[in-house]
């Protein structure tokens, strides 16, 4: 998905994951990492570890359903 007009940040709290942002190569993330996703850019995150992947999705401006664009 992408968020139109919204910058999103993933703050990884625990676990490990794989994140994809736009055309960049997928990256592994872990607790303490922050991923910045510019407005309108395709994004995906998934768990790749044995424990739950817990992260905050921080949006500026705030998320509203109108900004969500399903891409799959």
PQR file of N, CA, C, O and H, with PARSE charges and radii, in Angstrom:
ATOM      1  N   UNK A   1       0.822  -1.182   0.000 -0.4000 1.5000
ATOM      2  CA  UNK A   1       0.000   0.000   0.000 -0.0000 2.0000
ATOM      3  C   UNK A   1       0.868   1.248   0.000  0.5500 1.7000
ATOM      4  O   UNK A   1       2.087   1.171   0.150 -0.5500 1.4000
ATOM      5  N   UNK A   2       0.232   2.385  -0.168 -0.4000 1.5000
ATOM      6  CA  UNK A   2       0.897   3.685  -0.078 -0.0000 2.0000
ATOM      7  C   UNK A   2      -0.052   4.626   0.659  0.5500 1.7000
ATOM      8  O   UNK A   2      -1.258   4.388   0.725 -0.5500 1.4000
ATOM      9  H   UNK A   2      -0.758   2.447  -0.289  0.4000 1.0000
ATOM     10  N   UNK A   3       0.504   5.680   1.202 -0.4000 1.5000
ATOM     11  CA  UNK A   3      -0.309   6.697   1.864 -0.0000 2.0000
ATOM     12  C   UNK A   3      -0.116   8.010   1.123  0.5500 1.7000
ATOM     13  O   UNK A   3       0.989   8.552   1.093 -0.5500 1.4000
ATOM     14  H   UNK A   3       1.484   5.873   1.148  0.4000 1.0000
ATOM     15  N   UNK A   4      -1.167   8.516   0.536 -0.4000 1.5000
ATOM     16  CA  UNK A   4      -1.105   9.758  -0.233 -0.0000 2.0000
ATOM     17  C   UNK A   4      -1.096  10.960   0.698  0.5500 1.7000
ATOM     18  O   UNK A   4      -1.986  11.111   1.535 -0.5500 1.4000
ATOM     19  H   UNK A   4      -2.065   8.076   0.560  0.4000 1.0000
ATOM     20  N   UNK A   5      -0.079  11.825   0.549 -0.4000 1.5000
ATOM     21  CA  UNK A   5       0.018  13.048   1.333 -0.0000 2.0000
ATOM     22  C   UNK A   5       0.454  12.840   2.775  0.5500 1.7000
ATOM     23  O   UNK A   5       0.339  13.760   3.584 -0.5500 1.4000
ATOM     24  H   UNK A   5       0.644  11.703  -0.131  0.4000 1.0000
ATOM     25  N   UNK A   6       0.951  11.656   3.118 -0.4000 1.5000
ATOM     26  CA  UNK A   6       1.327  11.342   4.496 -0.0000 2.0000
ATOM     27  C   UNK A   6       2.727  10.728   4.524  0.5500 1.7000
ATOM     28  O   UNK A   6       3.003   9.781   3.789 -0.5500 1.4000
ATOM     29  H   UNK A   6       1.044  10.908   2.460  0.4000 1.0000
ATOM     30  N   UNK A   7       3.601  11.258   5.361 -0.4000 1.5000
ATOM     31  CA  UNK A   7       4.887  10.622   5.636 -0.0000 2.0000
ATOM     32  C   UNK A   7       4.668   9.653   6.779  0.5500 1.7000
ATOM     33  O   UNK A   7       4.047  10.000   7.784 -0.5500 1.4000
ATOM     34  H   UNK A   7       3.377  12.028   5.958  0.4000 1.0000
ATOM     35  N   UNK A   8       5.176   8.438   6.631 -0.4000 1.5000
ATOM     36  CA  UNK A   8       5.007   7.429   7.677 -0.0000 2.0000
ATOM     37  C   UNK A   8       6.383   6.979   8.147  0.5500 1.7000
ATOM     38  O   UNK A   8       7.328   6.877   7.364 -0.5500 1.4000
ATOM     39  H   UNK A   8       5.680   8.156   5.815  0.4000 1.0000
ATOM     40  N   UNK A   9       6.468   6.717   9.438 -0.4000 1.5000
ATOM     41  CA  UNK A   9       7.687   6.179  10.031 -0.0000 2.0000
ATOM     42  C   UNK A   9       7.325   4.903  10.757  0.5500 1.7000
ATOM     43  O   UNK A   9       6.341   4.860  11.495 -0.5500 1.4000
ATOM     44  H   UNK A   9       5.700   6.800  10.074  0.4000 1.0000
ATOM     45  N   UNK A  10       8.117   3.860  10.552 -0.4000 1.5000
ATOM     46  CA  UNK A  10       7.980   2.638  11.328 -0.0000 2.0000
ATOM     47  C   UNK A  10       9.066   2.677  12.404  0.5500 1.7000
ATOM     48  O   UNK A  10      10.252   2.741  12.081 -0.5500 1.4000
ATOM     49  H   UNK A  10       8.917   3.895   9.952  0.4000 1.0000
ATOM     50  N   UNK A  11       8.682   2.641  13.650 -0.4000 1.5000
ATOM     51  CA  UNK A  11       9.614   2.548  14.766 -0.0000 2.0000
ATOM     52  C   UNK A  11       9.548   1.116  15.278  0.5500 1.7000
ATOM     53  O   UNK A  11       8.545   0.706  15.862 -0.5500 1.4000
ATOM     54  H   UNK A  11       7.718   2.589  13.913  0.4000 1.0000
ATOM     55  N   UNK A  12      10.611   0.361  15.059 -0.4000 1.5000
ATOM     56  CA  UNK A  12      10.617  -1.052  15.417 -0.0000 2.0000
ATOM     57  C   UNK A  12      10.890  -1.176  16.914  0.5500 1.7000
ATOM     58  O   UNK A  12      11.922  -0.721  17.407 -0.5500 1.4000
ATOM     59  H   UNK A  12      11.426   0.694  14.584  0.4000 1.0000
ATOM     60  N   UNK A  13       9.948  -1.802  17.633 -0.4000 1.5000
ATOM     61  CA  UNK A  13      10.028  -1.941  19.086 -0.0000 2.0000
ATOM     62  C   UNK A  13      10.653  -3.275  19.474  0.5500 1.7000
ATOM     63  O   UNK A  13      11.515  -3.316  20.353 -0.5500 1.4000
ATOM     64  H   UNK A  13       9.110  -2.172  17.233  0.4000 1.0000
ATOM     65  N   UNK A  14      10.239  -4.360  18.838 -0.4000 1.5000
ATOM     66  CA  UNK A  14      10.832  -5.672  19.119 -0.0000 2.0000
ATOM     67  C   UNK A  14      10.624  -6.602  17.936  0.5500 1.7000
ATOM     68  O   UNK A  14       9.787  -6.358  17.066 -0.5500 1.4000
ATOM     69  H   UNK A  14       9.539  -4.327  18.124  0.4000 1.0000
ATOM     70  N   UNK A  15      11.402  -7.669  17.925 -0.4000 1.5000
ATOM     71  CA  UNK A  15      11.342  -8.624  16.827 -0.0000 2.0000
ATOM     72  C   UNK A  15      12.212  -8.176  15.674  0.5500 1.7000
ATOM     73  O   UNK A  15      12.975  -7.216  15.788 -0.5500 1.4000
ATOM     74  H   UNK A  15      12.081  -7.867  18.632  0.4000 1.0000
ATOM     75  N   UNK A  16      12.091  -8.883  14.563 -0.4000 1.5000
ATOM     76  CA  UNK A  16      12.836  -8.524  13.360 -0.0000 2.0000
ATOM     77  C   UNK A  16      11.922  -8.688  12.150  0.5500 1.7000
ATOM     78  O   UNK A  16      11.036  -9.542  12.125 -0.5500 1.4000
ATOM     79  H   UNK A  16      11.471  -9.662  14.470  0.4000 1.0000
ATOM     80  N   UNK A  17      12.162  -7.857  11.163 -0.4000 1.5000
ATOM     81  CA  UNK A  17      11.294  -7.877   9.992 -0.0000 2.0000
ATOM     82  C   UNK A  17      12.055  -7.562   8.727  0.5500 1.7000
ATOM     83  O   UNK A  17      13.263  -7.324   8.727 -0.5500 1.4000
ATOM     84  H   UNK A  17      12.882  -7.163  11.183  0.4000 1.0000
ATOM     85  N   UNK A  18      11.298  -7.570   7.650 -0.4000 1.5000
ATOM     86  CA  UNK A  18      11.809  -7.220   6.320 -0.0000 2.0000
ATOM     87  C   UNK A  18      10.911  -6.118   5.796  0.5500 1.7000
ATOM     88  O   UNK A  18       9.693  -6.282   5.727 -0.5500 1.4000
ATOM     89  H   UNK A  18      10.316  -7.763   7.650  0.4000 1.0000
ATOM     90  N   UNK A  19      11.503  -5.005   5.428 -0.4000 1.5000
ATOM     91  CA  UNK A  19      10.719  -3.865   4.962 -0.0000 2.0000
ATOM     92  C   UNK A  19      11.085  -3.550   3.515  0.5500 1.7000
ATOM     93  O   UNK A  19      12.243  -3.639   3.108 -0.5500 1.4000
ATOM     94  H   UNK A  19      12.493  -4.871   5.484  0.4000 1.0000
ATOM     95  N   UNK A  20      10.061  -3.181   2.758 -0.4000 1.5000
ATOM     96  CA  UNK A  20      10.233  -2.754   1.371 -0.0000 2.0000
ATOM     97  C   UNK A  20       9.649  -1.354   1.245  0.5500 1.7000
ATOM     98  O   UNK A  20       8.504  -1.110   1.627 -0.5500 1.4000
ATOM     99  H   UNK A  20       9.120  -3.109   3.088  0.4000 1.0000
ATOM    100  N   UNK A  21      10.451  -0.436   0.703 -0.4000 1.5000
ATOM    101  CA  UNK A  21      10.018   0.947   0.509 -0.0000 2.0000
ATOM    102  C   UNK A  21      10.339   1.346  -0.922  0.5500 1.7000
ATOM    103  O   UNK A  21      11.503   1.432  -1.313 -0.5500 1.4000
ATOM    104  H   UNK A  21      11.381  -0.635   0.393  0.4000 1.0000
ATOM    105  N   UNK A  22       9.298   1.587  -1.688 -0.4000 1.5000
ATOM    106  CA  UNK A  22       9.485   2.003  -3.079 -0.0000 2.0000
ATOM    107  C   UNK A  22      10.313   1.021  -3.870  0.5500 1.7000
ATOM    108  O   UNK A  22      10.087  -0.186  -3.797 -0.5500 1.4000
ATOM    109  H   UNK A  22       8.353   1.518  -1.370  0.4000 1.0000
ATOM    110  N   UNK A  23      11.273   1.526  -4.630 -0.4000 1.5000
ATOM    111  CA  UNK A  23      12.131   0.707  -5.477 -0.0000 2.0000
ATOM    112  C   UNK A  23      13.405   0.265  -4.772  0.5500 1.7000
ATOM    113  O   UNK A  23      14.243  -0.401  -5.380 -0.5500 1.4000
ATOM    114  H   UNK A  23      11.457   2.508  -4.690  0.4000 1.0000
ATOM    115  N   UNK A  24      13.567   0.621  -3.502 -0.4000 1.5000
ATOM    116  CA  UNK A  24      14.764   0.225  -2.762 -0.0000 2.0000
ATOM    117  C   UNK A  24      14.772  -1.281  -2.525  0.5500 1.7000
ATOM    118  O   UNK A  24      13.720  -1.919  -2.491 -0.5500 1.4000
ATOM    119  H   UNK A  24      12.886   1.162  -3.007  0.4000 1.0000
ATOM    120  N   UNK A  25      15.953  -1.836  -2.364 -0.4000 1.5000
ATOM    121  CA  UNK A  25      16.092  -3.249  -2.032 -0.0000 2.0000
ATOM    122  C   UNK A  25      15.470  -3.500  -0.662  0.5500 1.7000
ATOM    123  O   UNK A  25      15.589  -2.652   0.222 -0.5500 1.4000
ATOM    124  H   UNK A  25      16.808  -1.318  -2.392  0.4000 1.0000
ATOM    125  N   UNK A  26      14.809  -4.643  -0.461 -0.4000 1.5000
ATOM    126  CA  UNK A  26      14.269  -4.966   0.863 -0.0000 2.0000
ATOM    127  C   UNK A  26      15.388  -4.949   1.907  0.5500 1.7000
ATOM    128  O   UNK A  26      16.522  -5.337   1.628 -0.5500 1.4000
ATOM    129  H   UNK A  26      14.713  -5.332  -1.179  0.4000 1.0000
ATOM    130  N   UNK A  27      15.045  -4.493   3.108 -0.4000 1.5000
ATOM    131  CA  UNK A  27      16.012  -4.413   4.200 -0.0000 2.0000
ATOM    132  C   UNK A  27      15.478  -5.125   5.424  0.5500 1.7000
ATOM    133  O   UNK A  27      14.274  -5.140   5.680 -0.5500 1.4000
ATOM    134  H   UNK A  27      14.123  -4.178   3.335  0.4000 1.0000
ATOM    135  N   UNK A  28      16.389  -5.713   6.174 -0.4000 1.5000
ATOM    136  CA  UNK A  28      16.029  -6.333   7.441 -0.0000 2.0000
ATOM    137  C   UNK A  28      16.050  -5.242   8.508  0.5500 1.7000
ATOM    138  O   UNK A  28      16.949  -4.401   8.520 -0.5500 1.4000
ATOM    139  H   UNK A  28      17.367  -5.701   5.966  0.4000 1.0000
ATOM    140  N   UNK A  29      15.063  -5.254   9.401 -0.4000 1.5000
ATOM    141  CA  UNK A  29      14.973  -4.280  10.484 -0.0000 2.0000
ATOM    142  C   UNK A  29      14.834  -5.017  11.810  0.5500 1.7000
ATOM    143  O   UNK A  29      14.395  -6.166  11.862 -0.5500 1.4000
ATOM    144  H   UNK A  29      14.332  -5.937   9.391  0.4000 1.0000
ATOM    145  N   UNK A  30      15.221  -4.322  12.884 -0.4000 1.5000
ATOM    146  CA  UNK A  30      15.134  -4.912  14.215 -0.0000 2.0000
ATOM    147  C   UNK A  30      14.861  -3.798  15.222  0.5500 1.7000
ATOM    148  O   UNK A  30      14.805  -2.621  14.866 -0.5500 1.4000
ATOM    149  H   UNK A  30      15.578  -3.389  12.842  0.4000 1.0000
ATOM    150  N   UNK A  31      14.694  -4.186  16.477 -0.4000 1.5000
ATOM    151  CA  UNK A  31      14.377  -3.228  17.540 -0.0000 2.0000
ATOM    152  C   UNK A  31      15.350  -2.046  17.507  0.5500 1.7000
ATOM    153  O   UNK A  31      16.564  -2.227  17.414 -0.5500 1.4000
ATOM    154  H   UNK A  31      14.740  -5.142  16.767  0.4000 1.0000
ATOM    155  N   UNK A  32      14.794  -0.836  17.584 -0.4000 1.5000
ATOM    156  CA  UNK A  32      15.577   0.391  17.564 -0.0000 2.0000
ATOM    157  C   UNK A  32      15.669   1.040  16.201  0.5500 1.7000
ATOM    158  O   UNK A  32      16.029   2.214  16.112 -0.5500 1.4000
ATOM    159  H   UNK A  32      13.808  -0.688  17.659  0.4000 1.0000
ATOM    160  N   UNK A  33      15.355   0.316  15.130 -0.4000 1.5000
ATOM    161  CA  UNK A  33      15.408   0.886  13.784 -0.0000 2.0000
ATOM    162  C   UNK A  33      14.192   1.773  13.516  0.5500 1.7000
ATOM    163  O   UNK A  33      13.108   1.554  14.055 -0.5500 1.4000
ATOM    164  H   UNK A  33      15.063  -0.638  15.203  0.4000 1.0000
ATOM    165  N   UNK A  34      14.406   2.776  12.670 -0.4000 1.5000
ATOM    166  CA  UNK A  34      13.329   3.644  12.200 -0.0000 2.0000
ATOM    167  C   UNK A  34      13.381   3.652  10.677  0.5500 1.7000
ATOM    168  O   UNK A  34      14.441   3.850  10.083 -0.5500 1.4000
ATOM    169  H   UNK A  34      15.288   2.954  12.233  0.4000 1.0000
ATOM    170  N   UNK A  35      12.233   3.435  10.055 -0.4000 1.5000
ATOM    171  CA  UNK A  35      12.123   3.439   8.601 -0.0000 2.0000
ATOM    172  C   UNK A  35      11.233   4.617   8.216  0.5500 1.7000
ATOM    173  O   UNK A  35      10.117   4.737   8.721 -0.5500 1.4000
ATOM    174  H   UNK A  35      11.372   3.274  10.537  0.4000 1.0000
ATOM    175  N   UNK A  36      11.713   5.485   7.331 -0.4000 1.5000
ATOM    176  CA  UNK A  36      10.932   6.641   6.877 -0.0000 2.0000
ATOM    177  C   UNK A  36      10.382   6.347   5.494  0.5500 1.7000
ATOM    178  O   UNK A  36      11.124   5.995   4.577 -0.5500 1.4000
ATOM    179  H   UNK A  36      12.620   5.388   6.922  0.4000 1.0000
ATOM    180  N   UNK A  37       9.055   6.499   5.354 -0.4000 1.5000
ATOM    181  CA  UNK A  37       8.390   6.251   4.079 -0.0000 2.0000
ATOM    182  C   UNK A  37       7.778   7.566   3.593  0.5500 1.7000
ATOM    183  O   UNK A  37       6.847   8.078   4.216 -0.5500 1.4000
ATOM    184  H   UNK A  37       8.452   6.785   6.099  0.4000 1.0000
ATOM    185  N   UNK A  38       8.288   8.117   2.490 -0.4000 1.5000
ATOM    186  CA  UNK A  38       7.742   9.371   1.966 -0.0000 2.0000
ATOM    187  C   UNK A  38       6.296   9.195   1.480  0.5500 1.7000
ATOM    188  O   UNK A  38       5.860   8.076   1.208 -0.5500 1.4000
ATOM    189  H   UNK A  38       9.044   7.702   1.984  0.4000 1.0000
ATOM    190  N   UNK A  39       5.568  10.292   1.376 -0.4000 1.5000
ATOM    191  CA  UNK A  39       4.188  10.232   0.887 -0.0000 2.0000
ATOM    192  C   UNK A  39       4.106   9.599  -0.500  0.5500 1.7000
ATOM    193  O   UNK A  39       4.938   9.871  -1.366 -0.5500 1.4000
ATOM    194  H   UNK A  39       5.922  11.201   1.597  0.4000 1.0000
ATOM    195  N   UNK A  40       3.096   8.753  -0.703 -0.4000 1.5000
ATOM    196  CA  UNK A  40       2.816   8.170  -2.003 -0.0000 2.0000
ATOM    197  C   UNK A  40       3.729   7.033  -2.432  0.5500 1.7000
ATOM    198  O   UNK A  40       3.619   6.554  -3.561 -0.5500 1.4000
ATOM    199  H   UNK A  40       2.421   8.532   0.000  0.4000 1.0000
ATOM    200  N   UNK A  41       4.637   6.583  -1.549 -0.4000 1.5000
ATOM    201  CA  UNK A  41       5.598   5.540  -1.907 -0.0000 2.0000
ATOM    202  C   UNK A  41       5.103   4.176  -1.414  0.5500 1.7000
ATOM    203  O   UNK A  41       4.646   4.041  -0.279 -0.5500 1.4000
ATOM    204  H   UNK A  41       4.726   6.971  -0.632  0.4000 1.0000
ATOM    205  N   UNK A  42       5.201   3.181  -2.279 -0.4000 1.5000
ATOM    206  CA  UNK A  42       4.795   1.815  -1.953 -0.0000 2.0000
ATOM    207  C   UNK A  42       5.591   1.335  -0.741  0.5500 1.7000
ATOM    208  O   UNK A  42       6.781   1.621  -0.614 -0.5500 1.4000
ATOM    209  H   UNK A  42       5.571   3.291  -3.202  0.4000 1.0000
ATOM    210  N   UNK A  43       4.912   0.593   0.157 -0.4000 1.5000
ATOM    211  CA  UNK A  43       5.567   0.098   1.366 -0.0000 2.0000
ATOM    212  C   UNK A  43       4.982  -1.233   1.789  0.5500 1.7000
ATOM    213  O   UNK A  43       3.817  -1.541   1.537 -0.5500 1.4000
ATOM    214  H   UNK A  43       3.945   0.361   0.053  0.4000 1.0000
ATOM    215  N   UNK A  44       5.844  -2.023   2.450 -0.4000 1.5000
ATOM    216  CA  UNK A  44       5.400  -3.311   2.975 -0.0000 2.0000
ATOM    217  C   UNK A  44       6.375  -3.709   4.078  0.5500 1.7000
ATOM    218  O   UNK A  44       7.575  -3.455   3.970 -0.5500 1.4000
ATOM    219  H   UNK A  44       6.790  -1.773   2.654  0.4000 1.0000
ATOM    220  N   UNK A  45       5.865  -4.329   5.134 -0.4000 1.5000
ATOM    221  CA  UNK A  45       6.714  -4.843   6.196 -0.0000 2.0000
ATOM    222  C   UNK A  45       6.170  -6.195   6.629  0.5500 1.7000
ATOM    223  O   UNK A  45       4.957  -6.400   6.663 -0.5500 1.4000
ATOM    224  H   UNK A  45       4.890  -4.536   5.222  0.4000 1.0000
ATOM    225  N   UNK A  46       7.063  -7.112   6.958 -0.4000 1.5000
ATOM    226  CA  UNK A  46       6.646  -8.437   7.392 -0.0000 2.0000
ATOM    227  C   UNK A  46       7.609  -8.998   8.420  0.5500 1.7000
ATOM    228  O   UNK A  46       8.780  -8.618   8.457 -0.5500 1.4000
ATOM    229  H   UNK A  46       8.049  -6.945   6.931  0.4000 1.0000
ATOM    230  N   UNK A  47       7.126  -9.888   9.242 -0.4000 1.5000
ATOM    231  CA  UNK A  47       7.918 -10.546  10.271 -0.0000 2.0000
ATOM    232  C   UNK A  47       8.793 -11.627   9.638  0.5500 1.7000
ATOM    233  O   UNK A  47       8.321 -12.418   8.822 -0.5500 1.4000
ATOM    234  H   UNK A  47       6.175 -10.197   9.212  0.4000 1.0000
ATOM    235  N   UNK A  48      10.085 -11.656  10.025 -0.4000 1.5000
ATOM    236  CA  UNK A  48      10.979 -12.709   9.538 -0.0000 2.0000
ATOM    237  C   UNK A  48      11.625 -13.467  10.695  0.5500 1.7000
ATOM    238  O   UNK A  48      12.497 -14.308  10.474 -0.5500 1.4000
ATOM    239  H   UNK A  48      10.469 -11.013  10.688  0.4000 1.0000
ATOM    240  N   UNK A  49      11.211 -13.181  11.908 -0.4000 1.5000
ATOM    241  CA  UNK A  49      11.814 -13.819  13.068 -0.0000 2.0000
ATOM    242  C   UNK A  49      10.871 -14.775  13.765  0.5500 1.7000
ATOM    243  O   UNK A  49       9.742 -14.993  13.326 -0.5500 1.4000
ATOM    244  H   UNK A  49      10.502 -12.498  12.087  0.4000 1.0000
ATOM    245  N   UNK A  50      11.351 -15.340  14.857 -0.4000 1.5000
ATOM    246  CA  UNK A  50      10.555 -16.296  15.627 -0.0000 2.0000
ATOM    247  C   UNK A  50       9.666 -15.618  16.667  0.5500 1.7000
ATOM    248  O   UNK A  50       8.732 -16.238  17.175 -0.5500 1.4000
ATOM    249  H   UNK A  50      12.268 -15.163  15.214  0.4000 1.0000
ATOM    250  N   UNK A  51       9.943 -14.352  16.991 -0.4000 1.5000
ATOM    251  CA  UNK A  51       9.083 -13.619  17.919 -0.0000 2.0000
ATOM    252  C   UNK A  51       8.249 -12.599  17.148  0.5500 1.7000
ATOM    253  O   UNK A  51       8.550 -12.272  16.000 -0.5500 1.4000
ATOM    254  H   UNK A  51      10.702 -13.848  16.578  0.4000 1.0000
ATOM    255  N   UNK A  52       7.203 -12.105  17.794 -0.4000 1.5000
ATOM    256  CA  UNK A  52       6.339 -11.124  17.138 -0.0000 2.0000
ATOM    257  C   UNK A  52       7.128  -9.881  16.745  0.5500 1.7000
ATOM    258  O   UNK A  52       8.000  -9.430  17.487 -0.5500 1.4000
ATOM    259  H   UNK A  52       6.958 -12.371  18.727  0.4000 1.0000
ATOM    260  N   UNK A  53       6.819  -9.336  15.581 -0.4000 1.5000
ATOM    261  CA  UNK A  53       7.356  -8.053  15.139 -0.0000 2.0000
ATOM    262  C   UNK A  53       6.403  -6.986  15.649  0.5500 1.7000
ATOM    263  O   UNK A  53       5.234  -6.953  15.267 -0.5500 1.4000
ATOM    264  H   UNK A  53       6.111  -9.703  14.978  0.4000 1.0000
ATOM    265  N   UNK A  54       6.907  -6.112  16.515 -0.4000 1.5000
ATOM    266  CA  UNK A  54       6.081  -5.040  17.072 -0.0000 2.0000
ATOM    267  C   UNK A  54       6.689  -3.713  16.647  0.5500 1.7000
ATOM    268  O   UNK A  54       7.878  -3.467  16.849 -0.5500 1.4000
ATOM    269  H   UNK A  54       7.857  -6.138  16.826  0.4000 1.0000
ATOM    270  N   UNK A  55       5.855  -2.858  16.052 -0.4000 1.5000
ATOM    271  CA  UNK A  55       6.344  -1.554  15.616 -0.0000 2.0000
ATOM    272  C   UNK A  55       5.223  -0.531  15.702  0.5500 1.7000
ATOM    273  O   UNK A  55       4.039  -0.868  15.658 -0.5500 1.4000
ATOM    274  H   UNK A  55       4.889  -3.058  15.888  0.4000 1.0000
ATOM    275  N   UNK A  56       5.629   0.725  15.827 -0.4000 1.5000
ATOM    276  CA  UNK A  56       4.695   1.842  15.762 -0.0000 2.0000
ATOM    277  C   UNK A  56       4.720   2.385  14.342  0.5500 1.7000
ATOM    278  O   UNK A  56       5.782   2.477  13.727 -0.5500 1.4000
ATOM    279  H   UNK A  56       6.590   0.998  15.863  0.4000 1.0000
ATOM    280  N   UNK A  57       3.563   2.743  13.826 -0.4000 1.5000
ATOM    281  CA  UNK A  57       3.452   3.422  12.540 -0.0000 2.0000
ATOM    282  C   UNK A  57       3.052   4.858  12.863  0.5500 1.7000
ATOM    283  O   UNK A  57       1.921   5.117  13.273 -0.5500 1.4000
ATOM    284  H   UNK A  57       2.700   2.668  14.326  0.4000 1.0000
ATOM    285  N   UNK A  58       3.977   5.780  12.677 -0.4000 1.5000
ATOM    286  CA  UNK A  58       3.776   7.181  13.044 -0.0000 2.0000
ATOM    287  C   UNK A  58       3.569   7.977  11.764  0.5500 1.7000
ATOM    288  O   UNK A  58       4.439   8.003  10.893 -0.5500 1.4000
ATOM    289  H   UNK A  58       4.895   5.570  12.343  0.4000 1.0000
ATOM    290  N   UNK A  59       2.418   8.624  11.653 -0.4000 1.5000
ATOM    291  CA  UNK A  59       2.036   9.329  10.430 -0.0000 2.0000
ATOM    292  C   UNK A  59       1.970  10.831  10.631  0.5500 1.7000
ATOM    293  O   UNK A  59       1.469  11.312  11.648 -0.5500 1.4000
ATOM    294  H   UNK A  59       1.711   8.603  12.360  0.4000 1.0000
ATOM    295  N   UNK A  60       2.490  11.585   9.633 -0.4000 1.5000
ATOM    296  CA  UNK A  60       2.437  13.041   9.635 -0.0000 2.0000
ATOM    297  C   UNK A  60       2.030  13.516   8.250  0.5500 1.7000
ATOM    298  O   UNK A  60       2.757  13.239   7.296 -0.5500 1.4000
ATOM    299  H   UNK A  60       2.897  11.194   8.807  0.4000 1.0000
ATOM    300  N   UNK A  61       0.910  14.219   8.080 -0.4000 1.5000
ATOM    301  CA  UNK A  61      -0.122  14.420   9.096 -0.0000 2.0000
ATOM    302  C   UNK A  61      -0.791  13.094   9.469  0.5500 1.7000
ATOM    303  O   UNK A  61      -0.475  12.054   8.892 -0.5500 1.4000
ATOM    304  H   UNK A  61       0.319  14.444   8.854  0.4000 1.0000
ATOM    305  N   UNK A  62      -1.689  13.132  10.405 -0.4000 1.5000
ATOM    306  CA  UNK A  62      -2.286  11.909  10.927 -0.0000 2.0000
ATOM    307  C   UNK A  62      -2.966  11.099   9.825  0.5500 1.7000
ATOM    308  O   UNK A  62      -3.441  11.644   8.828 -0.5500 1.4000
ATOM    309  H   UNK A  62      -1.946  13.977  10.874  0.4000 1.0000
ATOM    310  N   UNK A  63      -2.999   9.790  10.033 -0.4000 1.5000
ATOM    311  CA  UNK A  63      -3.628   8.878   9.090 -0.0000 2.0000
ATOM    312  C   UNK A  63      -5.139   9.070   9.087  0.5500 1.7000
ATOM    313  O   UNK A  63      -5.760   9.222  10.139 -0.5500 1.4000
ATOM    314  H   UNK A  63      -2.613   9.347  10.842  0.4000 1.0000
ATOM    315  N   UNK A  64      -5.716   9.063   7.899 -0.4000 1.5000
ATOM    316  CA  UNK A  64      -7.167   8.972   7.728 -0.0000 2.0000
ATOM    317  C   UNK A  64      -7.408   7.925   6.628  0.5500 1.7000
ATOM    318  O   UNK A  64      -6.555   7.748   5.759 -0.5500 1.4000
ATOM    319  H   UNK A  64      -5.212   8.940   7.045  0.4000 1.0000
ATOM    320  N   UNK A  65      -8.535   7.242   6.652 -0.4000 1.5000
ATOM    321  CA  UNK A  65      -8.794   6.242   5.623 -0.0000 2.0000
ATOM    322  C   UNK A  65      -8.711   6.803   4.191  0.5500 1.7000
ATOM    323  O   UNK A  65      -8.397   6.062   3.260 -0.5500 1.4000
ATOM    324  H   UNK A  65      -9.228   7.386   7.359  0.4000 1.0000
ATOM    325  N   UNK A  66      -8.983   8.079   4.012 -0.4000 1.5000
ATOM    326  CA  UNK A  66      -8.959   8.682   2.679 -0.0000 2.0000
ATOM    327  C   UNK A  66      -7.555   8.704   2.060  0.5500 1.7000
ATOM    328  O   UNK A  66      -7.429   8.777   0.838 -0.5500 1.4000
ATOM    329  H   UNK A  66      -9.237   8.681   4.768  0.4000 1.0000
ATOM    330  N   UNK A  67      -6.504   8.641   2.879 -0.4000 1.5000
ATOM    331  CA  UNK A  67      -5.141   8.707   2.343 -0.0000 2.0000
ATOM    332  C   UNK A  67      -4.620   7.327   1.926  0.5500 1.7000
ATOM    333  O   UNK A  67      -3.592   7.246   1.254 -0.5500 1.4000
ATOM    334  H   UNK A  67      -6.606   8.581   3.872  0.4000 1.0000
ATOM    335  N   UNK A  68      -5.297   6.250   2.304 -0.4000 1.5000
ATOM    336  CA  UNK A  68      -4.836   4.889   2.029 -0.0000 2.0000
ATOM    337  C   UNK A  68      -5.064   4.509   0.571  0.5500 1.7000
ATOM    338  O   UNK A  68      -6.162   4.670   0.038 -0.5500 1.4000
ATOM    339  H   UNK A  68      -6.133   6.316   2.849  0.4000 1.0000
ATOM    340  N   UNK A  69      -4.019   4.007  -0.060 -0.4000 1.5000
ATOM    341  CA  UNK A  69      -4.126   3.529  -1.447 -0.0000 2.0000
ATOM    342  C   UNK A  69      -3.663   2.077  -1.495  0.5500 1.7000
ATOM    343  O   UNK A  69      -2.480   1.794  -1.306 -0.5500 1.4000
ATOM    344  H   UNK A  69      -3.127   3.877   0.373  0.4000 1.0000
ATOM    345  N   UNK A  70      -4.595   1.154  -1.747 -0.4000 1.5000
ATOM    346  CA  UNK A  70      -4.249  -0.261  -1.886 -0.0000 2.0000
ATOM    347  C   UNK A  70      -3.573  -0.467  -3.236  0.5500 1.7000
ATOM    348  O   UNK A  70      -4.087  -0.009  -4.257 -0.5500 1.4000
ATOM    349  H   UNK A  70      -5.556   1.384  -1.901  0.4000 1.0000
ATOM    350  N   UNK A  71      -2.435  -1.145  -3.258 -0.4000 1.5000
ATOM    351  CA  UNK A  71      -1.668  -1.309  -4.494 -0.0000 2.0000
ATOM    352  C   UNK A  71      -1.589  -2.765  -4.963  0.5500 1.7000
ATOM    353  O   UNK A  71      -1.162  -3.010  -6.092 -0.5500 1.4000
ATOM    354  H   UNK A  71      -2.018  -1.517  -2.429  0.4000 1.0000
ATOM    355  N   UNK A  72      -1.976  -3.713  -4.156 -0.4000 1.5000
ATOM    356  CA  UNK A  72      -1.867  -5.131  -4.541 -0.0000 2.0000
ATOM    357  C   UNK A  72      -3.102  -5.623  -5.229  0.5500 1.7000
ATOM    358  O   UNK A  72      -3.170  -6.790  -5.615 -0.5500 1.4000
ATOM    359  H   UNK A  72      -2.323  -3.513  -3.240  0.4000 1.0000
TER
END
